[in-house]
Amino acid sequence: MAFLGRAKKSDLISLAIELGEEVTNDLRVVDLRELITKSKKYEVEFVANMLDAIAEERVEKEK
């Protein structure tokens, strides 16, 4: 779960949305991490891979 601590807020928002969670503008990073880890779809390896893909997409768009 340490991988969630290194993620950017925008990546966590994208991840939560991908997991089907409801995301509001007032959520803090800690709230997003909790929302993700308590998701019914949360499985460590799956979520870590998904977060890596989201971060890679963001980096490619920033180039």
N, C-alpha and C positions, 0 to 999 in steps of 0.2 A: 504494500500500500504506500510505500515511500515515494513511489513514482507520482502519486497524486500531489504530493507536497512540492514537487519540482515543476509542476505544470503551470502554464499561464492561465489566468482567469478566463480568457476567451476560449482556450482549449477545453477547460472544464465545462464551460457553458455548452459548447458544441457536443461534448461527450454526454452530458446530462440529457440534452435534447435527443441525441441518437438512442439513448437508453429508454426514451419515452417518458421522461420525467418532466414535470411542469417547472419551468424556470421563470423567475420574476426578476425585475431589475434591482430589487433591494437585497438580493442574496450576496453574502460575502463569500470569499474563497473557502473559508472553513465550513460554511453552510452548503456550498456546492459539493465539497468532499463528502460531507455527511449524506447528502441527497444521493450521491452516486453509490456510496458503499451500502446504503440501505435499499437500493433499487432491487427489485425482484430479479432483474436481469444481470445483477452484479456477479461476476466470476473473475477472479484476479487476473488470470492470464488473458482472457478475452478482453477485458477492459484495458489492460496495459497495451495490448496490441492495437486496440481501437484508438487509444490516446496517442500512440506513436504515429499512426496514420493521419490523425487529425493535425498533429504538430507538423508533420512533413508537408501536408497540403498547405498549411499556413505559411511555412517557410518558402515554399515554391511560389506562392502568390506574392510574397514580399520582395522577391527578386526583381 
